[in-house]
Amino acid sequence: MRRGSAQRLRLLLLILCCSSAVAAKKPTYIVHMAKSRMPPSFAEHRHWYDASLRSVSGSAEVLYFYDTVAHGFSARLTPAEARALARRYGVLSVEPETRYELHTTRTPEFLGLDRGGGFVTSSDSDGDVVVGVLDTGVWPERKSFDDAGFGPVPASWKGGCEEGKDFVPAAACNRKLVGARSFYRGYEASMGPMDESKEARSPRDNDGHGTHTSTTVAGSAVPDASLLGYAAGTARGMSSRARVAVYKVCWVGGCFSSDILAGMDKAVEDGCGVLSLSLGGRVADYYRDSIAIGAFTAMEKGVFVSCSAGNAGPVPTSLSNVAPWITTVGAGTLDRDFPAYVVLGNGENYTGATLYGGDPLPSSPLEFVYAGNVTNTTNGNLCMLGTLLPEKVAGKIVLCDRGINSRVQKGYVVSEAGGVGMVLANSAGNGEELVADAHLLPATGVGEKAGNAIRSYLFSDPSPTATIVFRGTKVGVRPSPVVAAFSSRGPNTITRAILKPDLIAPGVNILAGWTGAVGPTGLAVDARRTEFNVISGTSMSCPHVSGLAALLKGAHPEWSPAAIRSALMTTAYAAYPSGDSIIDAATGRAATPFDLGAGHVDPPRAMDPGLIYDLTVDDYLDFLCASNYTPFRIASLTKRSNFTCDATRTYAVSDLNYPSFAVAFPATTSDVIVGDATTVKHRRTLTNVGGPGTYKATVRAWAGTEAGGVKVAVEPSELSFTEVGERRGFTVRFSAAGQPSGTTGFGRLEWSDGEHVVASPLAFTWK
């Protein structure tokens, strides 16, 4: 080869290499189109979408077309191409891909689903409801998907069961598990081709999270269920007669918005009546939030959408999934614990929690060390990989501190260093909340106070010793529920006048189905395989509410998604039978509406709420107008490209017929309460879904908190109803003087006819 030819070849290879590198770095964008503006020269919308893409890029390919919950497509583009596309006719918005994360037996009894003479646990009508679970897929062989006793799949169901690696539709799907699909184009566009030795390019669940959430929603009853002997009993979902369809949108590298939106698009098209999403990401305005966009059209089509609040608590304003057409679910505890006691050499003992199922420790005390003292790193107290010194750990129990790496990995680190047991101490952020884990070695987790006391003993005793005593499963624990410390908190940073979360449900130490691909810890080194697992998170509380929504939808098919949410919220309880407020595990004090919303879900009462706060699509459009949304933003969110707000009307966010009240007052510039009172007015409408009756309004203080000196007037204070479907409006006026910024207050508005109590939380802020 001549020198000139060789140089040209090297140059060509360099260009090709650089072009490939640039292409690999192209981010994914979701393009929202004004479907009604398609030029007449195109016969189909997809042809128009494709031509719009080709006008700015000759190489870009469509990842997904969106036709149901959104109109448009997703594709990989350079930032310059995205900007050029945004200027094209008919393009409403071009939004970059967002990465979301997963929010990760006894429950039916705790919720009263088996209460005699009360709430019917399941019926044939529930079998007409299909719950779509968007998660990590499904392990279809689990007994929780047994379809014995199920009738034919509803004729309205349009879904399918897709074939893929390790997933044969004929063996996987049945009359219980009626659909299974996977969406990975956005994931691979961002992360590269998936490693099929670690995950299947199919609906097969290699993680466990999706199998756990889907069986929590609607798992069939499985007797003699347990995890390593813990939480033994009959495991079943909240709506055990409902059908399940899974949409795998989450992978090893996360959950990507283009895949999530495609999953929602297909789930609504398939005919799901409820969508359950135990995932979330950074908070964004509604028109830029793919889940909020998909949920809006789902709601419009009568689909109830439930999402997890997030696991970023107890930090204030840490919520995700806050759109008012989404039901946002926080997490609380059950009345069940898995106690294990740390017995110290000085005779003191402290209660912890564990799901360790192996051989116990010797009865005689063992040497006990603090991880921070047996390491050569500054953060050795956290027991991260490679930080412990085997010569100082071997044969001993180790105290580790929570933080950075997973709780179960800390136990593995101790074991690898030769340790024989572990005590895991909560941080201040975890408080006294005890989350149990199926550790690989004898171990237990203790609260912050116990951790501090144990640490003090280790520093003061020259020859500290300890052992761990395991006590299995304990039920009837009081107080319960308690708000989980990890559960994300309000206020709502996008719309302060909408209180979030909406409510809490069981989310700590929940037993449900599990994958056969990994052990209960999820660690690669865990060779154990279990039918069920016990895990915690708002990922677990969300499917509880999704399943209860399926029950309500089956019993009341005429109810809208807003009516179902109202029934769940207005019948929730915020206090124990003693009258004391539900406790926040992070502080040990009374939880507020920013922690638990309306309260803890109470299914038997939700079946017959008496009155509901209903909402229509037009109400949400008025809300967007009140939020000063431009026509383009409204079109991006709602697909209404010709909608404009009425310039002659006065819109108010406080007029959205929401079952809770969040009121903002102006703050003073000093620490002194000064100034004339400010009055804020909220309008609401109640719809009768029960018998005739007269309801009287009562405003109460929120147990264990202060109301902040707010005066509340309800006009009229009595509402009479004679028939189902009757609507009555009322106005609430909140008046308060200025207070220092950051001041909060809380209360509760109750409407009662002597039989029903229709309750709404009141949250006041000064900012």
Order of alpha helices (4+ residues) and beta strands (2+ residues): alpha-beta-alpha-beta-beta-alpha-beta-beta-alpha-beta-alpha-beta-alpha-alpha-beta-beta-beta-beta-beta-alpha-beta-beta-alpha-beta-beta-beta-beta-beta-beta-alpha-beta-alpha-beta-beta-alpha-beta-beta-beta-beta-beta-beta-alpha-alpha-beta-alpha-alpha-beta-alpha-alpha-beta-beta-beta-beta-beta-beta-beta-beta-beta
